[in-house]
Amino acid sequence: MPYLIIGILGIGLILLYRHCRVQRRGMALLARSLSERKPFLSEDNDLHRIHDDWENLRLAGNSLIEAFNQLDRHQSNQLSQLEAALGSLQEAVLIIDRNNYILLANKALHKMFGRNQAILGQRMETVLHSATFLEFVRQVRSKKPSGQREVEFVEADRTVWVEATGADIPDVEDANGPWTLFVLHDITRLKQLESVRKEFVANVSHELKTPLSVIKGYVETLVDDHESLPPAERGRFLGVVRRNCDRLQLILDDLLELSRLESRSLRISLVEKDLNAWITSLGREWTVRMEKTGHPFILDLSPEPLSVLMDPFRISQVIENLIDNAQKYTAKGTRITLGAAKVGEWVELWVADTGPGIPKADLPHIFERFYRVEKGRSRETGGTGLGLSIVKHISDLHGGTVRAESEEGKGTRIVVSLPVASGATPGGAS
C-alpha cells in the first residue's frame, strides 16, 4: 500500500512538472510576442490543454499587440504628415514628446545647428544646449502666455541666436503625448549686425568727440579771452581749430565713402585692363609724391601683361590708401614698393614697406573700422582708421580678397588679390 501511494504521488509530480514547464514556455512565448509586437499564434497542443483561460489570454495579448501597432502606425502617419508639411519650411521646426525626446526636426533645424548626424529619438537637452530654451519649453507646457522668446544656443565653435515660438499639440493618440512644437527663426545675423552697429556708433562717437572737444576748448578760449590773447597765440589757436576741422572732414568723407561701398545699390564699372601698364602710367605721380615725404618709391611689376576686370577709380583708391598708410606709419627713408604679379588664377597687387611692422596680435584686426595699431600716433598723422576697411570693401566688390603680411622690425606687405580676366583684349592703360 505505501508503494502505491508513493507511485501515485510520483506520477502526480511528473504531471505537475510537465504542466508548469508548458506554462513557463507559454508565458515566455507570450512575453516575446509582446516585446516584438508580433501576434502570438501558437498551435502547440500542450498549450491548448493548459486551461481554457490560456486561449483567452492569448487572444487578449494579440488584440493588445494589434492595438499598439495601430497606434504606432497612426503616430508614424501623423509625424510623416507633419514632416511633409514642415520639412521644406525655411524656419527650423522641432517637435518633442512630453519626455523631451525629439520626434521631428526638419532640414532647416539641421542646417541651423550644423547637425549632420541623426538626432531623432535623442533627448533634446543633449542636442540643443540652452538653459533659457529649457525654461521656455516648461513655460509653453504650463499654458502660461509665452509669446516669442530670444534664445541663445552655445555650440562648440559658434553661437546661434533664435526667436522661438512654441505650442502644444494636444490631440495626439500617443502614450508620450501631448507633443510640443517649436518654430525657431534664426536671428544670428541680425544679432551680429546689431553688435557691429553698436560698436560702429561707439567708435564714430569716440572719433568725432576728440576733435570736437579740442575745437570747443580752443573756441571757448578765443571767445572768453580774445581781447587779452596776443595775436600770435590767437593765430596758433585758430590753426589748431582748423586742423581739427580738417580731421573731422576726413572722418566724415571716409564714413560717407564706406557707406557708399556698403550700399547694395552701388555698381562698379568693370573694364578689362592690363594692370601693369595702368600702374606704370600712374607710377610717376606716386614717385613724386613719395619723394616729397622722404620715402624712396619702387615699382616691382612682372614683365608679363596682367589682365584683370577692374574699376580704375576704385583700384586707384585702393593703391592711394595703401601707399598713404605706408607713408604715414613709417619714418622718412623707409622704402615703399608697389608691385603686381600673376599667382595662379589671381593677380596680386601689393604695397610693401620696410617699416617697423605690425604686432602679430594686431594683424587679424587691421581691416576693422577705426582699428589702429598705434592709436596716438595715427591721430597725430591724420589717419582716420578707415582706410584699410575701404580697401577691403573695394576688394570684395571686385570678387577679390585682401590680406596682411608683417613681421615686427621687418616691414609690412598688404596684398590685394583680383581674379584674372579672360577672353578679351586689355583695354589699355588710361
TORKOL-4160 file (C-alpha; in steps of 0.2 Angstrom, whole numbers, padded with zeros to 4 digits, m for minus):
430
<pt num="1" X="0000" Y="0000" Z="0000"/>
<pt num="2" X="0014" Y="0013" Z="0004"/>
<pt num="3" X="0022" Y="0009" Z="m0013"/>
<pt num="4" X="0006" Y="0013" Z="m0022"/>
<pt num="5" X="0004" Y="0030" Z="m0013"/>
<pt num="6" X="0022" Y="0034" Z="m0017"/>
<pt num="7" X="0019" Y="0029" Z="m0035"/>
<pt num="8" X="0003" Y="0039" Z="m0037"/>
<pt num="9" X="0012" Y="0054" Z="m0029"/>
<pt num="10" X="0027" Y="0052" Z="m0041"/>
<pt num="11" X="0015" Y="0052" Z="m0056"/>
<pt num="12" X="0007" Y="0067" Z="m0050"/>
<pt num="13" X="0023" Y="0077" Z="m0048"/>
<pt num="14" X="0028" Y="0072" Z="m0065"/>
<pt num="15" X="0012" Y="0078" Z="m0072"/>
<pt num="16" X="0013" Y="0094" Z="m0062"/>
<pt num="17" X="0031" Y="0097" Z="m0068"/>
<pt num="18" X="0026" Y="0095" Z="m0086"/>
<pt num="19" X="0011" Y="0107" Z="m0084"/>
<pt num="20" X="0022" Y="0120" Z="m0076"/>
<pt num="21" X="0035" Y="0118" Z="m0089"/>
<pt num="22" X="0022" Y="0121" Z="m0103"/>
<pt num="23" X="0015" Y="0136" Z="m0094"/>
<pt num="24" X="0033" Y="0143" Z="m0092"/>
<pt num="25" X="0036" Y="0140" Z="m0111"/>
<pt num="26" X="0019" Y="0148" Z="m0115"/>
<pt num="27" X="0022" Y="0164" Z="m0104"/>
<pt num="28" X="0040" Y="0166" Z="m0112"/>
<pt num="29" X="0032" Y="0165" Z="m0130"/>
<pt num="30" X="0019" Y="0177" Z="m0125"/>
<pt num="31" X="0032" Y="0189" Z="m0117"/>
<pt num="32" X="0042" Y="0188" Z="m0133"/>
<pt num="33" X="0027" Y="0192" Z="m0144"/>
<pt num="34" X="0023" Y="0207" Z="m0133"/>
<pt num="35" X="0040" Y="0214" Z="m0134"/>
<pt num="36" X="0042" Y="0211" Z="m0153"/>
<pt num="37" X="0024" Y="0217" Z="m0156"/>
<pt num="38" X="0020" Y="0201" Z="m0166"/>
<pt num="39" X="0004" Y="0191" Z="m0164"/>
<pt num="40" X="0005" Y="0175" Z="m0153"/>
<pt num="41" X="m0001" Y="0162" Z="m0165"/>
<pt num="42" X="0003" Y="0145" Z="m0156"/>
<pt num="43" X="m0003" Y="0128" Z="m0162"/>
<pt num="44" X="0006" Y="0119" Z="m0148"/>
<pt num="45" X="m0006" Y="0106" Z="m0142"/>
<pt num="46" X="0001" Y="0106" Z="m0125"/>
<pt num="47" X="m0003" Y="0125" Z="m0123"/>
<pt num="48" X="m0021" Y="0122" Z="m0129"/>
<pt num="49" X="m0023" Y="0109" Z="m0115"/>
<pt num="50" X="m0016" Y="0121" Z="m0101"/>
<pt num="51" X="m0033" Y="0129" Z="m0097"/>
<pt num="52" X="m0047" Y="0137" Z="m0107"/>
<pt num="53" X="m0042" Y="0154" Z="m0100"/>
<pt num="54" X="m0025" Y="0152" Z="m0109"/>
<pt num="55" X="m0033" Y="0154" Z="m0126"/>
<pt num="56" X="m0042" Y="0170" Z="m0119"/>
<pt num="57" X="m0026" Y="0177" Z="m0113"/>
<pt num="58" X="m0018" Y="0173" Z="m0130"/>
<pt num="59" X="m0032" Y="0182" Z="m0139"/>
<pt num="60" X="m0031" Y="0197" Z="m0127"/>
<pt num="61" X="m0012" Y="0198" Z="m0130"/>
<pt num="62" X="m0014" Y="0198" Z="m0148"/>
<pt num="63" X="m0028" Y="0211" Z="m0148"/>
<pt num="64" X="m0017" Y="0222" Z="m0137"/>
<pt num="65" X="m0002" Y="0220" Z="m0149"/>
<pt num="66" X="m0013" Y="0224" Z="m0164"/>
<pt num="67" X="m0020" Y="0240" Z="m0155"/>
<pt num="68" X="m0002" Y="0245" Z="m0150"/>
<pt num="69" X="0004" Y="0243" Z="m0168"/>
<pt num="70" X="m0011" Y="0253" Z="m0175"/>
<pt num="71" X="m0007" Y="0267" Z="m0163"/>
<pt num="72" X="0011" Y="0266" Z="m0168"/>
<pt num="73" X="0006" Y="0267" Z="m0187"/>
<pt num="74" X="m0006" Y="0282" Z="m0183"/>
<pt num="75" X="0008" Y="0291" Z="m0174"/>
<pt num="76" X="0020" Y="0287" Z="m0188"/>
<pt num="77" X="0007" Y="0294" Z="m0201"/>
<pt num="78" X="0005" Y="0310" Z="m0190"/>
<pt num="79" X="0024" Y="0313" Z="m0190"/>
<pt num="80" X="0025" Y="0309" Z="m0209"/>
<pt num="81" X="0011" Y="0321" Z="m0212"/>
<pt num="82" X="0019" Y="0334" Z="m0201"/>
<pt num="83" X="0037" Y="0331" Z="m0209"/>
<pt num="84" X="0030" Y="0333" Z="m0226"/>
<pt num="85" X="0021" Y="0349" Z="m0222"/>
<pt num="86" X="0035" Y="0357" Z="m0212"/>
<pt num="87" X="0051" Y="0349" Z="m0219"/>
<pt num="88" X="0053" Y="0361" Z="m0233"/>
<pt num="89" X="0050" Y="0377" Z="m0222"/>
<pt num="90" X="0064" Y="0389" Z="m0221"/>
<pt num="91" X="0061" Y="0391" Z="m0202"/>
<pt num="92" X="0068" Y="0377" Z="m0191"/>
<pt num="93" X="0054" Y="0366" Z="m0184"/>
<pt num="94" X="0056" Y="0355" Z="m0168"/>
<pt num="95" X="0043" Y="0343" Z="m0161"/>
<pt num="96" X="0047" Y="0334" Z="m0144"/>
<pt num="97" X="0036" Y="0322" Z="m0133"/>
<pt num="98" X="0032" Y="0325" Z="m0115"/>
<pt num="99" X="0049" Y="0317" Z="m0110"/>
<pt num="100" X="0059" Y="0329" Z="m0121"/>
<pt num="101" X="0063" Y="0316" Z="m0134"/>
<pt num="102" X="0064" Y="0323" Z="m0152"/>
<pt num="103" X="0051" Y="0316" Z="m0163"/>
<pt num="104" X="0054" Y="0328" Z="m0178"/>
<pt num="105" X="0067" Y="0340" Z="m0184"/>
<pt num="106" X="0066" Y="0347" Z="m0201"/>
<pt num="107" X="0081" Y="0351" Z="m0213"/>
<pt num="108" X="0081" Y="0369" Z="m0208"/>
<pt num="109" X="0085" Y="0364" Z="m0190"/>
<pt num="110" X="0099" Y="0353" Z="m0195"/>
<pt num="111" X="0106" Y="0367" Z="m0206"/>
<pt num="112" X="0105" Y="0380" Z="m0192"/>
<pt num="113" X="0114" Y="0370" Z="m0179"/>
<pt num="114" X="0126" Y="0361" Z="m0191"/>
<pt num="115" X="0119" Y="0344" Z="m0187"/>
<pt num="116" X="0124" Y="0330" Z="m0199"/>
<pt num="117" X="0120" Y="0315" Z="m0188"/>
<pt num="118" X="0103" Y="0309" Z="m0185"/>
<pt num="119" X="0095" Y="0317" Z="m0169"/>
<pt num="120" X="0078" Y="0309" Z="m0169"/>
<pt num="121" X="0074" Y="0299" Z="m0153"/>
<pt num="122" X="0088" Y="0309" Z="m0143"/>
<pt num="123" X="0084" Y="0319" Z="m0128"/>
<pt num="124" X="0083" Y="0337" Z="m0133"/>
<pt num="125" X="0095" Y="0343" Z="m0120"/>
<pt num="126" X="0109" Y="0333" Z="m0127"/>
<pt num="127" X="0107" Y="0341" Z="m0144"/>
<pt num="128" X="0102" Y="0359" Z="m0141"/>
<pt num="129" X="0112" Y="0367" Z="m0127"/>
<pt num="130" X="0102" Y="0381" Z="m0119"/>
<pt num="131" X="0095" Y="0383" Z="m0101"/>
<pt num="132" X="0084" Y="0398" Z="m0107"/>
<pt num="133" X="0076" Y="0386" Z="m0120"/>
<pt num="134" X="0073" Y="0373" Z="m0107"/>
<pt num="135" X="0064" Y="0386" Z="m0097"/>
<pt num="136" X="0054" Y="0391" Z="m0112"/>
<pt num="137" X="0049" Y="0373" Z="m0115"/>
<pt num="138" X="0042" Y="0372" Z="m0097"/>
<pt num="139" X="0033" Y="0389" Z="m0099"/>
<pt num="140" X="0025" Y="0383" Z="m0115"/>
<pt num="141" X="0019" Y="0367" Z="m0107"/>
<pt num="142" X="0012" Y="0376" Z="m0092"/>
<pt num="143" X="0000" Y="0385" Z="m0103"/>
<pt num="144" X="0006" Y="0402" Z="m0097"/>
<pt num="145" X="0007" Y="0416" Z="m0111"/>
<pt num="146" X="0024" Y="0413" Z="m0119"/>
<pt num="147" X="0024" Y="0423" Z="m0135"/>
<pt num="148" X="0041" Y="0424" Z="m0143"/>
<pt num="149" X="0057" Y="0422" Z="m0134"/>
<pt num="150" X="0075" Y="0426" Z="m0140"/>
<pt num="151" X="0086" Y="0411" Z="m0136"/>
<pt num="152" X="0105" Y="0409" Z="m0137"/>
<pt num="153" X="0112" Y="0392" Z="m0141"/>
<pt num="154" X="0130" Y="0390" Z="m0137"/>
<pt num="155" X="0138" Y="0377" Z="m0149"/>
<pt num="156" X="0156" Y="0371" Z="m0149"/>
<pt num="157" X="0163" Y="0384" Z="m0162"/>
<pt num="158" X="0149" Y="0397" Z="m0163"/>
<pt num="159" X="0134" Y="0404" Z="m0155"/>
<pt num="160" X="0116" Y="0403" Z="m0163"/>
<pt num="161" X="0103" Y="0416" Z="m0159"/>
<pt num="162" X="0084" Y="0412" Z="m0162"/>
<pt num="163" X="0067" Y="0419" Z="m0160"/>
<pt num="164" X="0057" Y="0404" Z="m0153"/>
<pt num="165" X="0038" Y="0401" Z="m0153"/>
<pt num="166" X="0030" Y="0386" Z="m0146"/>
<pt num="167" X="0013" Y="0377" Z="m0144"/>
<pt num="168" X="0006" Y="0360" Z="m0138"/>
<pt num="169" X="m0001" Y="0348" Z="m0150"/>
<pt num="170" X="m0014" Y="0340" Z="m0138"/>
<pt num="171" X="m0024" Y="0329" Z="m0150"/>
<pt num="172" X="m0011" Y="0315" Z="m0151"/>
<pt num="173" X="m0015" Y="0297" Z="m0148"/>
<pt num="174" X="0002" Y="0293" Z="m0140"/>
<pt num="175" X="0007" Y="0287" Z="m0123"/>
<pt num="176" X="0021" Y="0300" Z="m0123"/>
<pt num="177" X="0009" Y="0314" Z="m0128"/>
<pt num="178" X="0005" Y="0328" Z="m0129"/>
<pt num="179" X="0018" Y="0334" Z="m0141"/>
<pt num="180" X="0026" Y="0351" Z="m0141"/>
<pt num="181" X="0030" Y="0360" Z="m0157"/>
<pt num="182" X="0043" Y="0374" Z="m0158"/>
<pt num="183" X="0047" Y="0386" Z="m0173"/>
<pt num="184" X="0064" Y="0393" Z="m0172"/>
<pt num="185" X="0068" Y="0409" Z="m0183"/>
<pt num="186" X="0087" Y="0412" Z="m0185"/>
<pt num="187" X="0092" Y="0429" Z="m0180"/>
<pt num="188" X="0111" Y="0426" Z="m0178"/>
<pt num="189" X="0115" Y="0438" Z="m0192"/>
<pt num="190" X="0104" Y="0451" Z="m0185"/>
<pt num="191" X="0112" Y="0450" Z="m0168"/>
<pt num="192" X="0129" Y="0451" Z="m0176"/>
<pt num="193" X="0124" Y="0466" Z="m0186"/>
<pt num="194" X="0117" Y="0474" Z="m0171"/>
<pt num="195" X="0133" Y="0471" Z="m0162"/>
<pt num="196" X="0143" Y="0479" Z="m0176"/>
<pt num="197" X="0131" Y="0494" Z="m0177"/>
<pt num="198" X="0133" Y="0497" Z="m0158"/>
<pt num="199" X="0152" Y="0495" Z="m0160"/>
<pt num="200" X="0152" Y="0507" Z="m0175"/>
<pt num="201" X="0142" Y="0520" Z="m0166"/>
<pt num="202" X="0153" Y="0519" Z="m0151"/>
<pt num="203" X="0168" Y="0521" Z="m0162"/>
<pt num="204" X="0161" Y="0535" Z="m0173"/>
<pt num="205" X="0156" Y="0544" Z="m0157"/>
<pt num="206" X="0173" Y="0542" Z="m0150"/>
<pt num="207" X="0182" Y="0548" Z="m0166"/>
<pt num="208" X="0171" Y="0563" Z="m0168"/>
<pt num="209" X="0172" Y="0568" Z="m0150"/>
<pt num="210" X="0190" Y="0570" Z="m0149"/>
<pt num="211" X="0192" Y="0584" Z="m0162"/>
<pt num="212" X="0176" Y="0592" Z="m0157"/>
<pt num="213" X="0182" Y="0593" Z="m0139"/>
<pt num="214" X="0198" Y="0601" Z="m0145"/>
<pt num="215" X="0188" Y="0613" Z="m0156"/>
<pt num="216" X="0176" Y="0618" Z="m0142"/>
<pt num="217" X="0190" Y="0621" Z="m0130"/>
<pt num="218" X="0200" Y="0632" Z="m0141"/>
<pt num="219" X="0185" Y="0642" Z="m0147"/>
<pt num="220" X="0179" Y="0645" Z="m0129"/>
<pt num="221" X="0196" Y="0652" Z="m0125"/>
<pt num="222" X="0196" Y="0663" Z="m0140"/>
<pt num="223" X="0178" Y="0669" Z="m0136"/>
<pt num="224" X="0182" Y="0672" Z="m0117"/>
<pt num="225" X="0199" Y="0679" Z="m0119"/>
<pt num="226" X="0200" Y="0686" Z="m0136"/>
<pt num="227" X="0205" Y="0704" Z="m0130"/>
<pt num="228" X="0219" Y="0698" Z="m0119"/>
<pt num="229" X="0227" Y="0685" Z="m0131"/>
<pt num="230" X="0242" Y="0690" Z="m0140"/>
<pt num="231" X="0239" Y="0689" Z="m0159"/>
<pt num="232" X="0252" Y="0675" Z="m0161"/>
<pt num="233" X="0243" Y="0665" Z="m0148"/>
<pt num="234" X="0226" Y="0668" Z="m0157"/>
<pt num="235" X="0234" Y="0663" Z="m0173"/>
<pt num="236" X="0240" Y="0647" Z="m0165"/>
<pt num="237" X="0223" Y="0643" Z="m0158"/>
<pt num="238" X="0215" Y="0646" Z="m0175"/>
<pt num="239" X="0227" Y="0634" Z="m0183"/>
<pt num="240" X="0223" Y="0620" Z="m0170"/>
<pt num="241" X="0204" Y="0623" Z="m0174"/>
<pt num="242" X="0207" Y="0622" Z="m0192"/>
<pt num="243" X="0217" Y="0606" Z="m0191"/>
<pt num="244" X="0204" Y="0598" Z="m0181"/>
<pt num="245" X="0190" Y="0604" Z="m0193"/>
<pt num="246" X="0200" Y="0596" Z="m0207"/>
<pt num="247" X="0202" Y="0580" Z="m0197"/>
<pt num="248" X="0183" Y="0580" Z="m0195"/>
<pt num="249" X="0181" Y="0582" Z="m0213"/>
<pt num="250" X="0192" Y="0567" Z="m0217"/>
<pt num="251" X="0182" Y="0556" Z="m0205"/>
<pt num="252" X="0166" Y="0561" Z="m0212"/>
<pt num="253" X="0172" Y="0559" Z="m0230"/>
<pt num="254" X="0179" Y="0541" Z="m0226"/>
<pt num="255" X="0162" Y="0537" Z="m0217"/>
<pt num="256" X="0152" Y="0543" Z="m0232"/>
<pt num="257" X="0164" Y="0533" Z="m0244"/>
<pt num="258" X="0161" Y="0517" Z="m0233"/>
<pt num="259" X="0143" Y="0520" Z="m0233"/>
<pt num="260" X="0143" Y="0521" Z="m0252"/>
<pt num="261" X="0154" Y="0505" Z="m0254"/>
<pt num="262" X="0142" Y="0495" Z="m0242"/>
<pt num="263" X="0126" Y="0501" Z="m0251"/>
<pt num="264" X="0118" Y="0487" Z="m0261"/>
<pt num="265" X="0113" Y="0500" Z="m0275"/>
<pt num="266" X="0132" Y="0503" Z="m0278"/>
<pt num="267" X="0138" Y="0497" Z="m0295"/>
<pt num="268" X="0156" Y="0497" Z="m0300"/>
<pt num="269" X="0161" Y="0500" Z="m0318"/>
<pt num="270" X="0172" Y="0485" Z="m0323"/>
<pt num="271" X="0183" Y="0486" Z="m0338"/>
<pt num="272" X="0197" Y="0474" Z="m0343"/>
<pt num="273" X="0214" Y="0482" Z="m0342"/>
<pt num="274" X="0232" Y="0477" Z="m0341"/>
<pt num="275" X="0236" Y="0481" Z="m0323"/>
<pt num="276" X="0255" Y="0483" Z="m0326"/>
<pt num="277" X="0253" Y="0495" Z="m0340"/>
<pt num="278" X="0240" Y="0505" Z="m0330"/>
<pt num="279" X="0251" Y="0506" Z="m0314"/>
<pt num="280" X="0266" Y="0511" Z="m0325"/>
<pt num="281" X="0256" Y="0525" Z="m0332"/>
<pt num="282" X="0252" Y="0532" Z="m0315"/>
<pt num="283" X="0269" Y="0527" Z="m0306"/>
<pt num="284" X="0277" Y="0544" Z="m0309"/>
<pt num="285" X="0264" Y="0553" Z="m0299"/>
<pt num="286" X="0266" Y="0542" Z="m0284"/>
<pt num="287" X="0285" Y="0543" Z="m0286"/>
<pt num="288" X="0285" Y="0562" Z="m0285"/>
<pt num="289" X="0273" Y="0562" Z="m0270"/>
<pt num="290" X="0284" Y="0550" Z="m0260"/>
<pt num="291" X="0299" Y="0560" Z="m0264"/>
<pt num="292" X="0291" Y="0575" Z="m0255"/>
<pt num="293" X="0289" Y="0564" Z="m0239"/>
<pt num="294" X="0306" Y="0557" Z="m0240"/>
<pt num="295" X="0301" Y="0539" Z="m0244"/>
<pt num="296" X="0310" Y="0530" Z="m0258"/>
<pt num="297" X="0297" Y="0523" Z="m0270"/>
<pt num="298" X="0299" Y="0507" Z="m0281"/>
<pt num="299" X="0288" Y="0499" Z="m0294"/>
<pt num="300" X="0290" Y="0480" Z="m0294"/>
<pt num="301" X="0280" Y="0474" Z="m0309"/>
<pt num="302" X="0281" Y="0457" Z="m0318"/>
<pt num="303" X="0286" Y="0458" Z="m0336"/>
<pt num="304" X="0270" Y="0449" Z="m0342"/>
<pt num="305" X="0253" Y="0458" Z="m0345"/>
<pt num="306" X="0241" Y="0456" Z="m0331"/>
<pt num="307" X="0224" Y="0457" Z="m0337"/>
<pt num="308" X="0210" Y="0460" Z="m0324"/>
<pt num="309" X="0192" Y="0466" Z="m0324"/>
<pt num="310" X="0193" Y="0482" Z="m0313"/>
<pt num="311" X="0185" Y="0498" Z="m0309"/>
<pt num="312" X="0200" Y="0510" Z="m0312"/>
<pt num="313" X="0194" Y="0523" Z="m0300"/>
<pt num="314" X="0191" Y="0511" Z="m0286"/>
<pt num="315" X="0208" Y="0502" Z="m0288"/>
<pt num="316" X="0216" Y="0519" Z="m0288"/>
<pt num="317" X="0208" Y="0522" Z="m0271"/>
<pt num="318" X="0215" Y="0505" Z="m0265"/>
<pt num="319" X="0233" Y="0510" Z="m0270"/>
<pt num="320" X="0231" Y="0528" Z="m0263"/>
<pt num="321" X="0225" Y="0521" Z="m0246"/>
<pt num="322" X="0239" Y="0508" Z="m0246"/>
<pt num="323" X="0253" Y="0520" Z="m0251"/>
<pt num="324" X="0246" Y="0533" Z="m0239"/>
<pt num="325" X="0246" Y="0521" Z="m0224"/>
<pt num="326" X="0263" Y="0515" Z="m0228"/>
<pt num="327" X="0269" Y="0533" Z="m0229"/>
<pt num="328" X="0260" Y="0539" Z="m0213"/>
<pt num="329" X="0266" Y="0525" Z="m0201"/>
<pt num="330" X="0284" Y="0523" Z="m0207"/>
<pt num="331" X="0299" Y="0535" Z="m0204"/>
<pt num="332" X="0307" Y="0545" Z="m0218"/>
<pt num="333" X="0319" Y="0535" Z="m0228"/>
<pt num="334" X="0308" Y="0519" Z="m0227"/>
<pt num="335" X="0307" Y="0511" Z="m0244"/>
<pt num="336" X="0289" Y="0509" Z="m0251"/>
<pt num="337" X="0286" Y="0496" Z="m0265"/>
<pt num="338" X="0271" Y="0495" Z="m0276"/>
<pt num="339" X="0270" Y="0478" Z="m0285"/>
<pt num="340" X="0259" Y="0466" Z="m0296"/>
<pt num="341" X="0261" Y="0448" Z="m0302"/>
<pt num="342" X="0250" Y="0434" Z="m0308"/>
<pt num="343" X="0249" Y="0420" Z="m0295"/>
<pt num="344" X="0238" Y="0405" Z="m0302"/>
<pt num="345" X="0221" Y="0411" Z="m0306"/>
<pt num="346" X="0224" Y="0428" Z="m0297"/>
<pt num="347" X="0233" Y="0444" Z="m0300"/>
<pt num="348" X="0241" Y="0450" Z="m0284"/>
<pt num="349" X="0243" Y="0469" Z="m0281"/>
<pt num="350" X="0253" Y="0474" Z="m0266"/>
<pt num="351" X="0261" Y="0488" Z="m0257"/>
<pt num="352" X="0276" Y="0484" Z="m0245"/>
<pt num="353" X="0286" Y="0494" Z="m0234"/>
<pt num="354" X="0302" Y="0491" Z="m0223"/>
<pt num="355" X="0295" Y="0500" Z="m0208"/>
<pt num="356" X="0293" Y="0494" Z="m0190"/>
<pt num="357" X="0280" Y="0481" Z="m0195"/>
<pt num="358" X="0263" Y="0476" Z="m0186"/>
<pt num="359" X="0262" Y="0465" Z="m0170"/>
<pt num="360" X="0255" Y="0448" Z="m0173"/>
<pt num="361" X="0241" Y="0451" Z="m0161"/>
<pt num="362" X="0235" Y="0466" Z="m0171"/>
<pt num="363" X="0236" Y="0458" Z="m0189"/>
<pt num="364" X="0219" Y="0450" Z="m0188"/>
<pt num="365" X="0210" Y="0466" Z="m0184"/>
<pt num="366" X="0218" Y="0479" Z="m0195"/>
<pt num="367" X="0204" Y="0479" Z="m0208"/>
<pt num="368" X="0191" Y="0483" Z="m0195"/>
<pt num="369" X="0184" Y="0500" Z="m0194"/>
<pt num="370" X="0194" Y="0513" Z="m0184"/>
<pt num="371" X="0206" Y="0500" Z="m0178"/>
<pt num="372" X="0223" Y="0507" Z="m0175"/>
<pt num="373" X="0240" Y="0498" Z="m0170"/>
<pt num="374" X="0247" Y="0514" Z="m0163"/>
<pt num="375" X="0232" Y="0524" Z="m0158"/>
<pt num="376" X="0240" Y="0541" Z="m0153"/>
<pt num="377" X="0252" Y="0541" Z="m0167"/>
<pt num="378" X="0239" Y="0538" Z="m0180"/>
<pt num="379" X="0229" Y="0553" Z="m0174"/>
<pt num="380" X="0244" Y="0564" Z="m0175"/>
<pt num="381" X="0247" Y="0559" Z="m0193"/>
<pt num="382" X="0229" Y="0562" Z="m0198"/>
<pt num="383" X="0224" Y="0544" Z="m0200"/>
<pt num="384" X="0205" Y="0540" Z="m0198"/>
<pt num="385" X="0207" Y="0521" Z="m0196"/>
<pt num="386" X="0195" Y="0518" Z="m0210"/>
<pt num="387" X="0207" Y="0517" Z="m0225"/>
<pt num="388" X="0210" Y="0498" Z="m0224"/>
<pt num="389" X="0191" Y="0495" Z="m0222"/>
<pt num="390" X="0189" Y="0504" Z="m0238"/>
<pt num="391" X="0202" Y="0494" Z="m0246"/>
<pt num="392" X="0193" Y="0478" Z="m0240"/>
<pt num="393" X="0176" Y="0483" Z="m0247"/>
<pt num="394" X="0183" Y="0488" Z="m0264"/>
<pt num="395" X="0192" Y="0471" Z="m0265"/>
<pt num="396" X="0176" Y="0462" Z="m0260"/>
<pt num="397" X="0166" Y="0472" Z="m0274"/>
<pt num="398" X="0179" Y="0465" Z="m0287"/>
<pt num="399" X="0177" Y="0447" Z="m0281"/>
<pt num="400" X="0194" Y="0448" Z="m0273"/>
<pt num="401" X="0202" Y="0446" Z="m0256"/>
<pt num="402" X="0215" Y="0456" Z="m0246"/>
<pt num="403" X="0227" Y="0450" Z="m0233"/>
<pt num="404" X="0241" Y="0457" Z="m0222"/>
<pt num="405" X="0259" Y="0450" Z="m0220"/>
<pt num="406" X="0270" Y="0458" Z="m0207"/>
<pt num="407" X="0284" Y="0454" Z="m0196"/>
<pt num="408" X="0290" Y="0466" Z="m0182"/>
<pt num="409" X="0305" Y="0476" Z="m0187"/>
<pt num="410" X="0305" Y="0470" Z="m0205"/>
<pt num="411" X="0290" Y="0479" Z="m0213"/>
<pt num="412" X="0273" Y="0476" Z="m0219"/>
<pt num="413" X="0265" Y="0469" Z="m0235"/>
<pt num="414" X="0247" Y="0472" Z="m0239"/>
<pt num="415" X="0241" Y="0461" Z="m0254"/>
<pt num="416" X="0225" Y="0463" Z="m0264"/>
<pt num="417" X="0221" Y="0448" Z="m0275"/>
<pt num="418" X="0210" Y="0451" Z="m0290"/>
<pt num="419" X="0203" Y="0437" Z="m0302"/>
<pt num="420" X="0212" Y="0435" Z="m0319"/>
<pt num="421" X="0201" Y="0441" Z="m0333"/>
<pt num="422" X="0200" Y="0430" Z="m0348"/>
<pt num="423" X="0194" Y="0431" Z="m0366"/>
<pt num="424" X="0196" Y="0449" Z="m0371"/>
<pt num="425" X="0210" Y="0461" Z="m0375"/>
<pt num="426" X="0215" Y="0473" Z="m0361"/>
<pt num="427" X="0208" Y="0490" Z="m0363"/>
<pt num="428" X="0224" Y="0500" Z="m0362"/>
<pt num="429" X="0232" Y="0509" Z="m0348"/>
<pt num="430" X="0222" Y="0525" Z="m0347"/>
